[in-house]
Amino acid sequence: MSDAPKTRPAVPEGKSRFVTTRQKKANDQGYVGYETTWEPFQKEVPYSTPKKP
């Protein structure tokens, strides 16, 4: 096998319309996680009471 240390290559930030994904730093066991941020894709409108007939 290879004697090279097990490391993950740096991944660029992933961007799409509503999602952004970033690579986290490796922990002491070598696990590399990813952080996902969702942008809101629905508008929130304050509720108003409907008119009475």
Order of alpha helices (4+ residues) and beta strands (2+ residues): beta-beta-beta
